[in-house]
Amino acid sequence: MSDVSLQHPSQTTGEQAAPLSAPRKALREGWWYLGPAFVASVAYMDPGNFATNIEGGARFGYELLWVLLWSNAMAILVQYLAAKLGIATGRTLPENCRSEFSRPAVVTLWLAAEVAAMATDLAEFLGAALGFYLLLGIPMLPAAIITGVCVMLILAIEQIGFQWLERVIMFFVAAIGISYAIEMFLSKPDWHPILKDTLVPVLHSSSIYLAVSMLGATVMPHVIYLHSALVLPRREELDRDEHHHRKMELIDVLLAMNGAWLINSAMVVMAAAVFFRRGILVASIEAAHHTLGPLLGPFAGVAFAVALLCSGLSSATVGTMAGQVILQGFMNFRISIFLRRLVTMIPAIAVIAWGLDPLKTLVLSQAVLSFCLPFAVIPLLMLTRRKDLMGTHANRPITNYLAVIAAVVILSMNVWLLYAIASGKS
C-alpha cells in the first residue's frame, strides 16, 4: 500500500474558504470518510458471487436468500471489527498477528490467507475474462490477457492518490448495482416468496454445497485483512479523534455491505424468476447470458455482461491489493504489486487454457474461501477483544458473543458440507 496524503474537508489551503452550512459540512465530511468499506464490498459481489447466486437461484429458486441475509450480517460484523482493529492499533490484521502470535501460528495463518487469495484471484480473473468474452466476443485466452492489463492500469491509479482508486472502485460498484436493478425490473419476480425465503431458513443436504459456497462468496477472508489496511491512510491523516473515525467507518460499512447484500439478492432473485420459474437448468455463466436475451430482451444480456465485467475488473484489483497486505503483514516481505498481479494471473490463465468449466471452477473456489474464513475470523476476534491492545476500542461482551456465533455458524456449515460430501449427499 503506498503512502497517501488525504485532505480532510475541515482542512483548507490558500485563501480562507467560505463557511459551509451544517448539512453541507456533514455531507462533505461523510463523503470524505466513505471509501474503505466500498473497496472491501467489491469482493462481496465478485464473479464468484455471480456463479453461486445464479446457480443457487436457478436450482433452488428463492430458497437460499436467507443465506445471503445471514452472511451479510456476519460480513458487517467482521468488516467493522477489521476496520476497528486498524483504527485502534495503526496496524493491519496480518501485522497484528505477526506481532502477537507465535511463529508457527503466523505461518499457518499466512498459508490459509494465501490459499484464500489464490482462490479469490482465480474467481475474479475468470469473471473479468468472461465479461470481455460475453460483451465483446473476445476469446477467453486473449480476454484474460486484456484483463491483466486493465487491472494493472487500475492499480496504477493508486499512485496519484488512494482516494482516486477508491472512487474508481465505487464507480464499478454503482455500475453493478444499476445493471442488476435493470435485471430485477425486467425479470418481474414474485415478491411474496422472496420475503418469506429471506427470513425463514431452509436447508437440506442437496443445497448445503451451494449454501456454503454462497457463504464463502459473501464473507470474504482476504478483504477482512485488506479492510484493516484501507482505514490506515485516514487514520494517519487525522491523527486525532479515533472514536469519531470509528463511528464514520461504521456508517461506511453499513452502507457498503447492505448495498452488496441487495445486489447479491438481486442476482438470486433474477435467476429464480427467469430460470427456476421456467425449469431451465443453467449449466454455465455463458448459458445464463445467452438465455437472458431471448427471454428478457437483448438489453438484459448486455446488462448482465457489463455487471460481470465491472465485477471482475474491480474485484481482481482489490484481490491484488489484499494479497499485498497479506504477504507484507504476515511475512514482513514486500514485492511490487504489479509483479504480484503477474504471478497470480497464472492459475486463471491455466484454467482457461485447459478448458475447465468456469462456472464449476468459480463455485469450487467459493467453497474453498468458506473453509479459509475461520483462519481470519478467529484471530480477528482474539485480537479485538483485548483491552491491552485495543484500549477503549476493545469489543463489548455482546460483540464477542455475536462474533463467536458467526465463527460457530461458519465452522458448522463447513463440517456439514464435509459430511454431505463423504456420505455422497452433496
Secondary structure, DSSP 4 states (H G I P E B T S, - for coil): --------TT---SSPPPPPPHHHHHHHHHHHH-SHHHHHHGGGGSHHHHHHHHHHHHHHTTTTHHHHHHHHHHHHHHHHHHHHHHHHHSS-HHHHHHHHS-HHHHHHHHHHHHHHHHHHHHHHHHHHHHHHHHHH---HHHHHHHHHHHHHHHHHGGGG-HHHHHHHHHHHHHHHHHHHHHHHHHH---HHHHHHHHHS----HHHHHHHHHHHHHHS-HHHHHHHHHHTHHHHHHH-S-HHHHHHHHHHHHHHHHHHHHHHHHHHHHHHIIIIITTT----SHHHHHHHHHHHH-HHHHHHHHHHHHHHHHHHHHHHHHHHHHHHHHHH-----HHHHHHHHHHHHHHHHHHT--HHHHHHHHHHHHHHHTHHHHHHHHHHHT-HHHHGGGSPPHHHHHHHHHHHHHHHHHHHHHHHHHHTT--
